[in-house]
Structures are given as structure tokens and as C-alpha cells.
Amino acid sequence: MSGPLVLIPARLAATRLPNKPLADIAGEPMIVHVWRRATEAGIGPVAVATDAPEIAEAVTRAGGRAVMTRSDHASGSDRIFEAVEKLDPEGRHDVVVNVQGDLPTVDPGAIAASVVPLSDPGVDLSTLVAIIKRKEERTDPNVVKMVGAEVAPGRFRSLYFTRATAPYGDGPLYHHIGLYAYRRRALQRFVSLPPSPLELREKLEQLRALEAGMRIDAVLVDDVPLGVDTPHDLNRAREMIAARRTA
């Protein structure tokens, strides 16, 4: 496995928090914080894939790299596929890590952990999960659950992802974290496929891969990173980063 290429898709069109990649956190745009966390993971070069010149300018001003992509992409996966083809047309990188652009407090160690299952040639893509600890999240449809078979300590072969409470019965439930590491050929195949029936029903893009027979392994991490979708989330991110800097 060659060194991964880490890509962060970002756009300005969020409805609940307009222009959120540029939202100020401790004096820097949120997208710059995500870029820093991805860089600190130390697994390969990092770039932000965007259709907004303002985002590209913010990243390059901070010393990062940005690549401009089309504005009509349906998903972040489509955007990073265009970006990797532009950045690495020779195919030097056979692993592509997709880090969401709204995770300013993501643990760099979790990003690094996401690529570990791809050392197994049978795995097409990998992702992260954490044990659900709050009772209300077990039944919350906004908390996506991974149903999987443990293949090694802290590693699962994902069998299904759902917004329902699953699996039934006693035992832990696993909160899926939407950070992915793709084998490059798997990413190419994934974006070529039409949305699948279960993907459309559950509104979960990763089900397209499972329905197509692709193998997704998941790595267990300690915590779910804060995803910033609302002004309340943004205030929490500001508080968390301020606390880190004063610790």
C-alpha cells in the first residue's frame, strides 16, 4: 500500500450554517482547523477539494494546498474523486482518505487509524466507529449505527449501516463516524455506481458500496468527533479548541 492522499471536501452551500467552512474558530477558518488535524495525522499529503475560491484562498493563506473542483457534485465522494484525478494523475497514491470539512476537533490519531484495515487486500474501504454511551442516542435516527462482525480486537467487518436501533438485544451499539479511507480503485468504482435502493431508503451513501458487494471494515475509536452543522455546534467547537489551547 503506497502512502495515502488525504482530501477534505468543502463547499459554501450549507443551509443550516451558511459559509460554515469559513466560520471563525480561535482566529482561523474552520476548514483550516480540519486541514491542520489531517496534517497532524502524518499519513500523507493533505489537500482541500472545493468549488469556492474563498475556501481555497483561506487554505493556501494558512500554508495548505487546495484544488478547485466542479460545483455540481452530488456528494463529497464525487468531489474527492475529481480532486485525486487532478492531483495524482499518475496514480502514485492507491489510498484516498476522505475527511469531512466540518470536523475541526477530529483526533489526528483517528484519521491515521482509518487506513489500517486497508493493509488487508480483501478490504475495499474502511471507516470509524465508536461505542454509543448515551441512552438517547441508541434510538436517535440522526445517530447512524454500524452492524458488524468483529474480525480482530477493535476492528469489524461492516454488515450494515442503519438509522434504526440495531442490532437487537443486549450488547454495545456502534456509532458510525463518516470518515472513509478508500482503496483508489474502490473509490473509482463507487462514484461510477448509481445510488442504490437501500442508500436512498436510509439516506446513507455507504450502503451503495455494501449493496455492490464491496467490503467495508470499521476501526473502533474512543470518541465521536464533533460535526459542526449548527450555530450551537460551532459554539461547542470554539469552546473545545479554546480549552485545548489553555490546557
RONUVEX-883411 format. One record per residue (C-alpha): residue in three letters; residue number from 1; x, y, z. Coordinates in pm, 1 decimal. Layout:
REM RONUVEX-883411
> residuo, num, x, y, z
> ala, NUM, X, Y, Z
...
//
This chain:
REM RONUVEX-883411
> residuo, num, x, y, z
> met, 1, 0.0, 0.0, 0.0
> ser, 2, 152.0, 332.4, -104.6
> gly, 3, 117.6, 647.7, 102.4
> pro, 4, -239.2, 773.6, 132.9
> leu, 5, -360.1, 1103.2, -9.1
> val, 6, -585.7, 1285.5, 238.9
> leu, 7, -859.8, 1500.5, 87.0
> ile, 8, -1105.6, 1732.3, 260.3
> pro, 9, -1415.4, 1822.6, 54.7
> ala, 10, -1560.8, 2164.1, 135.3
> arg, 11, -1827.7, 2390.3, -10.6
> leu, 12, -2015.0, 2701.0, 97.4
> ala, 13, -2369.5, 2582.1, 24.4
> ala, 14, -2465.9, 2450.6, 370.3
> thr, 15, -2820.2, 2556.2, 460.3
> arg, 16, -2819.5, 2529.0, 839.7
> leu, 17, -2491.0, 2715.6, 881.6
> pro, 18, -2412.4, 2921.2, 570.0
> asn, 19, -2043.8, 2958.0, 479.1
> lys, 20, -1950.1, 2723.5, 761.0
> pro, 21, -1602.7, 2624.8, 627.4
> leu, 22, -1505.2, 2989.3, 676.9
> ala, 23, -1659.9, 3023.3, 1023.6
> asp, 24, -1407.1, 3169.9, 1266.2
> ile, 25, -1272.8, 2942.2, 1538.6
> ala, 26, -994.1, 3087.3, 1753.0
> gly, 27, -897.2, 3331.0, 1479.4
> glu, 28, -886.3, 3084.6, 1188.9
> pro, 29, -1148.5, 2948.0, 948.4
> met, 30, -1291.4, 2610.1, 1043.4
> ile, 31, -1157.0, 2448.6, 726.7
> val, 32, -803.7, 2543.8, 831.9
> his, 33, -850.9, 2363.2, 1163.6
> val, 34, -962.6, 2049.5, 978.1
> trp, 35, -661.8, 2078.7, 744.5
> arg, 36, -430.3, 2107.4, 1047.2
> arg, 37, -579.6, 1796.9, 1213.5
> ala, 38, -542.0, 1599.3, 890.1
> thr, 39, -181.7, 1716.2, 852.6
> glu, 40, -105.8, 1617.3, 1212.2
> ala, 41, -221.0, 1261.7, 1131.9
> gly, 42, 105.5, 1229.8, 939.2
> ile, 43, -10.3, 964.5, 693.0
> gly, 44, 36.7, 1151.8, 365.0
> pro, 45, -11.4, 1478.6, 178.0
> val, 46, -329.8, 1674.0, 251.9
> ala, 47, -539.2, 1894.5, 24.0
> val, 48, -877.6, 2063.7, 40.9
> ala, 49, -1109.9, 1996.7, -253.5
> thr, 50, -1350.2, 2284.7, -310.0
> asp, 51, -1552.2, 2477.5, -565.0
> ala, 52, -1520.4, 2805.5, -371.3
> pro, 53, -1226.4, 3041.7, -432.0
> glu, 54, -1276.6, 3182.9, -82.0
> ile, 55, -1211.3, 2841.9, 74.2
> ala, 56, -909.3, 2780.6, -146.5
> glu, 57, -766.8, 3119.6, -53.7
> ala, 58, -815.0, 3057.1, 320.7
> val, 59, -633.5, 2723.6, 297.8
> thr, 60, -342.5, 2849.5, 88.2
> arg, 61, -303.3, 3153.6, 311.7
> ala, 62, -254.7, 2915.2, 605.0
> gly, 63, 12.0, 2724.8, 412.1
> gly, 64, -207.7, 2441.2, 288.4
> arg, 65, -294.3, 2310.3, -55.7
> ala, 66, -631.5, 2343.6, -227.9
> val, 67, -762.3, 2203.5, -554.6
> met, 68, -1057.9, 2354.1, -739.8
> thr, 69, -1337.7, 2117.2, -839.9
> arg, 70, -1669.5, 2145.0, -1019.5
> ser, 71, -1968.7, 2292.3, -839.5
> asp, 72, -2221.2, 2028.4, -949.6
> his, 73, -2101.9, 1730.7, -744.9
> ala, 74, -2376.0, 1538.1, -566.4
> ser, 75, -2150.1, 1427.7, -279.1
> gly, 76, -1813.5, 1470.5, -115.8
> ser, 77, -1707.4, 1135.6, -262.2
> asp, 78, -1760.0, 1266.8, -615.0
> arg, 79, -1565.6, 1581.0, -529.6
> ile, 80, -1264.7, 1396.7, -389.9
> phe, 81, -1255.2, 1164.0, -689.7
> glu, 82, -1223.7, 1463.0, -921.9
> ala, 83, -958.9, 1608.1, -690.6
> val, 84, -746.0, 1292.9, -674.3
> glu, 85, -751.8, 1258.8, -1052.0
> lys, 86, -624.5, 1617.4, -1078.9
> leu, 87, -364.5, 1591.5, -803.8
> asp, 88, -232.7, 1245.5, -884.6
> pro, 89, -298.1, 1155.6, -1249.5
> glu, 90, -4.1, 912.6, -1243.1
> gly, 91, -170.3, 700.6, -973.5
> arg, 92, 110.5, 717.8, -717.0
> his, 93, -137.3, 707.6, -427.6
> asp, 94, -352.8, 397.2, -410.3
> val, 95, -539.2, 503.6, -94.6
> val, 96, -758.8, 812.8, -61.9
> val, 97, -880.0, 932.7, 279.1
> asn, 98, -1194.7, 1146.0, 288.0
> val, 99, -1208.0, 1372.4, 595.3
> gln, 100, -1523.9, 1579.8, 623.6
> gly, 101, -1464.0, 1953.1, 625.0
> asp, 102, -1681.1, 2015.2, 931.0
> leu, 103, -1476.2, 1817.5, 1186.3
> pro, 104, -1245.7, 2083.2, 1339.6
> thr, 105, -1182.9, 1879.4, 1655.7
> val, 106, -1121.7, 1540.2, 1493.1
> asp, 107, -841.1, 1340.2, 1654.8
> pro, 108, -544.7, 1306.2, 1414.9
> gly, 109, -491.6, 959.1, 1558.6
> ala, 110, -838.8, 856.4, 1442.1
> ile, 111, -759.4, 974.0, 1089.3
> ala, 112, -443.9, 763.9, 1094.2
> ala, 113, -634.1, 462.6, 1230.3
> ser, 114, -879.3, 472.2, 939.5
> val, 115, -623.5, 339.1, 690.1
> val, 116, -511.3, 37.1, 896.1
> pro, 117, -769.8, -213.0, 760.5
> leu, 118, -655.0, -144.0, 404.2
> ser, 119, -339.8, -342.6, 471.9
> asp, 120, -575.5, -638.7, 418.5
> pro, 121, -613.6, -678.6, 39.8
> gly, 122, -970.1, -802.8, 84.7
> val, 123, -1089.2, -466.2, 221.3
> asp, 124, -1218.8, -207.0, -27.4
> leu, 125, -1273.0, 82.3, 210.8
> ser, 126, -1259.6, 148.5, 580.9
> thr, 127, -1424.0, 378.3, 830.2
> leu, 128, -1453.8, 452.3, 1202.6
> val, 129, -1700.0, 368.2, 1480.2
> ala, 130, -1734.0, 446.4, 1849.9
> ile, 131, -1943.9, 279.6, 2121.0
> ile, 132, -2270.3, 462.9, 2185.1
> lys, 133, -2263.5, 569.7, 2551.0
> arg, 134, -2569.2, 795.8, 2580.4
> lys, 135, -2901.6, 612.3, 2610.9
> glu, 136, -3093.6, 858.8, 2393.2
> glu, 137, -2853.0, 807.1, 2103.2
> arg, 138, -2945.9, 438.1, 2079.4
> thr, 139, -3283.2, 534.6, 1929.7
> asp, 140, -3185.4, 862.4, 1760.3
> pro, 141, -3216.7, 826.8, 1379.3
> asn, 142, -2955.8, 1101.0, 1337.2
> val, 143, -2701.1, 870.1, 1501.9
> val, 144, -2608.7, 615.8, 1234.4
> lys, 145, -2535.3, 267.1, 1364.2
> met, 146, -2290.2, 15.0, 1222.6
> val, 147, -2380.2, -351.8, 1247.4
> gly, 148, -2069.2, -560.7, 1208.5
> ala, 149, -1880.8, -879.8, 1282.8
> glu, 150, -1562.6, -840.2, 1488.7
> val, 151, -1269.9, -978.8, 1289.8
> ala, 152, -995.3, -860.5, 1526.5
> pro, 153, -987.0, -664.7, 1852.3
> gly, 154, -1130.2, -321.9, 1775.0
> arg, 155, -1194.4, -399.8, 1408.1
> phe, 156, -1516.8, -504.8, 1238.6
> arg, 157, -1637.0, -618.7, 901.1
> ser, 158, -1937.8, -395.7, 840.1
> leu, 159, -2253.9, -585.4, 750.5
> tyr, 160, -2499.8, -294.5, 750.7
> phe, 161, -2545.3, 71.3, 842.8
> thr, 162, -2879.6, 199.5, 965.4
> arg, 163, -3062.3, 483.5, 1135.5
> ala, 164, -3265.2, 227.6, 1329.2
> thr, 165, -3162.7, 78.1, 1663.1
> ala, 166, -2961.9, -226.9, 1561.1
> pro, 167, -2867.8, -495.5, 1627.7
> tyr, 168, -3145.6, -611.6, 1856.1
> gly, 169, -3071.1, -747.9, 2203.8
> asp, 170, -2809.0, -695.6, 2469.7
> gly, 171, -2466.9, -561.9, 2383.3
> pro, 172, -2299.7, -247.8, 2256.4
> leu, 173, -2422.8, -35.2, 1967.6
> tyr, 174, -2170.9, 135.6, 1743.1
> his, 175, -2198.5, 494.0, 1622.1
> his, 176, -2069.2, 526.3, 1268.1
> ile, 177, -1830.2, 816.1, 1204.1
> gly, 178, -1840.9, 939.6, 845.3
> leu, 179, -1470.1, 939.5, 772.0
> tyr, 180, -1356.3, 698.9, 498.8
> ala, 181, -1034.6, 554.8, 358.2
> tyr, 182, -1084.3, 419.0, 5.7
> arg, 183, -866.6, 193.0, -195.7
> arg, 184, -838.1, 409.1, -507.4
> arg, 185, -993.9, 158.9, -743.9
> ala, 186, -1281.8, 119.3, -496.4
> leu, 187, -1341.5, 494.3, -496.8
> gln, 188, -1346.0, 494.3, -876.2
> arg, 189, -1598.7, 212.2, -879.4
> phe, 190, -1809.6, 368.7, -605.4
> val, 191, -1857.8, 702.2, -780.9
> ser, 192, -1945.0, 521.0, -1105.8
> leu, 193, -2239.0, 342.7, -942.3
> pro, 194, -2590.7, 489.3, -929.3
> pro, 195, -2749.0, 546.9, -586.5
> ser, 196, -2874.1, 212.7, -456.2
> pro, 197, -3220.1, 128.1, -318.4
> leu, 198, -3108.7, 94.8, 44.7
> glu, 199, -2894.2, 408.1, 15.3
> leu, 200, -3199.8, 603.2, -95.4
> arg, 201, -3420.5, 447.8, 170.0
> glu, 202, -3183.7, 503.7, 464.9
> lys, 203, -3021.4, 815.6, 314.8
> leu, 204, -2678.7, 661.2, 379.0
> glu, 205, -2429.1, 673.1, 94.8
> gln, 206, -2211.1, 390.4, 227.5
> leu, 207, -2491.1, 139.2, 164.5
> arg, 208, -2424.3, 179.1, -207.1
> ala, 209, -2087.3, 15.2, -152.9
> leu, 210, -2230.7, -271.6, 51.9
> glu, 211, -2507.7, -337.2, -200.0
> ala, 212, -2243.7, -356.2, -471.7
> gly, 213, -2058.2, -626.6, -277.5
> met, 214, -1774.5, -405.5, -156.8
> arg, 215, -1615.7, -480.1, 180.1
> ile, 216, -1609.3, -204.7, 442.5
> asp, 217, -1412.1, -259.0, 763.3
> ala, 218, -1451.8, -32.8, 1065.5
> val, 219, -1199.4, 62.4, 1333.4
> leu, 220, -1313.2, 132.0, 1688.9
> val, 221, -1200.6, 470.3, 1828.4
> asp, 222, -1264.8, 630.2, 2165.0
> asp, 223, -1483.7, 924.9, 2074.7
> val, 224, -1710.5, 1064.7, 1805.2
> pro, 225, -1567.4, 1391.0, 1670.0
> leu, 226, -1794.3, 1693.5, 1680.3
> gly, 227, -1953.3, 1762.3, 1344.1
> val, 228, -2039.5, 2130.0, 1302.9
> asp, 229, -2382.0, 2172.7, 1141.9
> thr, 230, -2549.7, 2443.7, 1351.3
> pro, 231, -2456.8, 2762.8, 1538.8
> his, 232, -2474.6, 2561.0, 1861.1
> asp, 233, -2222.4, 2310.7, 1725.0
> leu, 234, -1996.3, 2596.9, 1620.7
> asn, 235, -2000.7, 2741.6, 1973.4
> arg, 236, -1913.4, 2399.3, 2114.9
> ala, 237, -1620.8, 2367.5, 1873.1
> arg, 238, -1496.0, 2712.1, 1975.3
> glu, 239, -1514.0, 2614.2, 2342.4
> met, 240, -1334.8, 2282.2, 2284.3
> ile, 241, -1049.3, 2436.2, 2088.4
> ala, 242, -1014.3, 2722.3, 2336.5
> ala, 243, -994.4, 2468.3, 2619.6
> arg, 244, -722.8, 2273.2, 2439.0
> arg, 245, -514.6, 2584.3, 2389.9
> thr, 246, -533.6, 2681.4, 2755.5
> ala, 247, -477.1, 2328.2, 2891.0
//
